[in-house]
Amino acid sequence: MVAGPLSLDAPPQFSSAIIRRAHRRDWMFHRVTQASALAVLAIFLGIMWSLLSGAWPAMAAFGFGFLWTESWNPVREVFGAAAPIYGTLVTSAIAMAIAVPVGIGIAIFLTELCPRQLRRPIGVAVELLAGIPSIIYGIWGLFILAPFLQQNVQPWAIDAFAGIPVLEDLFAGPPYGIGIFTAGLILAIMTLPFICAITRDVFETVPPVLKEAAYGLGATTWEVLWKVVLPYARGGVVGGIMLALGRTLGETMAVTFVIGNAHRISESLFAPGTTISAAIANEFTEALGDLYVSSLIELGLILFFVTFCVLAAAQYMLYRLEQRAGGARA
Amino acid sequence: MTVSTKFLSGLFAGIAAFGVATTALAVTISGAGATFPFPIYAKWANSYRSASGNALNYQSIGSGGGIAQIRAKTVTFGATDMPLTVAELTRYGLVQFPTVIGGDVPIVNIPGITAGQLVLDGPTLANIFLGKIGKWNDPAIKRLNPTVSLPDMAIAVVHRSDGSGTTFIFADYLSKVSPEWKERVGASTAVDWPTGIGAKGNEGVAGNVRQTRGAIGYVEYVYATQNKLAHTKMLNAAGKTIEPSLASFAAAANGAAWDASQGFASIITNQASPEAWPMAGATFILVYKQPTDPAMTAEALKFFQWAYKNGDQAAQDMHFVPLPDAVTQKIEASWTQVQGWKAN
């Protein structure tokens, strides 16, 4: 700082000292960033270790049967994870089935079809949805959405699907208002802004020249969307969906308000169920006995693996999609 | 060097002296556990602080947490709604005693039915929570309520999703009146519910019952009165129809043995007295017989001694039933097994 390297009378050894100092700084910077990265790895391994050691008594007692046992009986200390695993996967599937088409639809409307004056207000509203804390969704779900579903939607659905095989079982009564379906619906509303905001950003990166060329060839809006915009933005769209899926799998507060917290697997989507994170949040503080606590920790371990597997599968899907697209182009 | 050492040692001595001085003046008793008695412990602590200068730091983390914390020796006393057995008390070297009594009340949300209008008995309540009675106009309910017009509406059962002393009292009562409940479900702070939806905490159950038409749930008495929910009357063991009230909870408590050698683990559900509400229960405190800090444990016991003597009115104001004097005398006598406690 005092003598800059550009001063004319600086002797050569002086500049080499500067270089050495710069090297030392680089080295230190390298080590600090490396230590931060390694700390993440250490934290990851530490979490794995504490989950494994905490879950060990349950693993020893129930073995792999834990995964497909539906019973969750604190009195007889027989625990199984089948109902929470089922609830986690089914609520996420319902959420994705609703949020993906609607989210992409909103993004298409905002980037391609929306009048310019409406674009910002709708875009901001969608982004605000992403900022609402999950407990607010939970309270809204319990006090507004659930009674509405119980009194208006569910009785109608139960009557409408009566007599139709499969659907009749999926939408069977009594209408509680809260249950697997309501939890999936809340999750869909919560994850919609993620999918929509990311998809919109990706759609905006599509070069206008591509779209203009397609329109110039006489393509309809529908054809431009399906054959130009979506294929170009595919990677980003799948990325947004993955992020949303990660949120639905681990979401706790909003789900526990509206899912009914019952350790049962029912055919009906209107029946109460539970998810892994909801079960842990509900029961951990008041769990009496080592096996009970250990079973809850094993649930956490399973959520860890379920999330990992789902995200790995999504990554693989993305990789396959890109490979196929690359092959088609060549 | 020498100067700074002197300075430091002087500083430490000062801090130590200050520490000793403050301990002599006032202590903070630490406890953790059950959420159900938290309001009355907080109220007592507030009054005790003005009376003695000693403060209480009570964390209402739940009975399971309370037992875990006292076993980990991070607190001076633990609090639990489900009493430990004598075997457990002996194994961990703990002393157990009750503080106050409360009760569970069934609450319903049936259009046209007001508080105290519906009457249920134990077996019917058990069958509703077993999922065997599914409609409000079921003959079993009609038989108990010949004058009430009951709708053809599905019953939505609401229970606790977290472990709770409230659930223990409820499930214990159902086990006593229904052999099938005892066989299939049993009694504990958390059970494998055959039907219904789970909600977290008394407020969660109260909220869900209020939201759901045709719902029935069970909450602590204080939540039923505070939230103005439609409670039911119960047919008790003597065959008498009883309103939930502090008097009927006290009648249940009076019939119990309260045996010090059993850790006072009297379970006062389904009591024989004709005035007794069938779903009452006490909440308990746990301290070590050989505490690591006997002086602090003695301070904790002094707090409860003060509360037994001066806290009855506050308890009643908050819808808790204070223990009869005969019981508190037995409890204080049992404290002699705690090292560092001197009866005065």
Interface residues (C-beta under 8 A of the other chain):
Chain A: S71 W72 N73 P74 V75 R76 L142 F143 A146 P147 Q150 Q151 G173 P174 P175 Y176 G177 I178 G179 T256 G260 N261 A262 H263 P272 T274 N282 E283 T285 E286 A287 L288 Y292
Chain B: I61 G62 S63 G64 G65 I67 M82 G134 A154 A156 S161 D162 G163 S164 V185 G186 A187 S188 T189 A190 V191 D192 W193 G196 I197 G198 A199 K200 G207 N208 Q211 T212 R213 G214
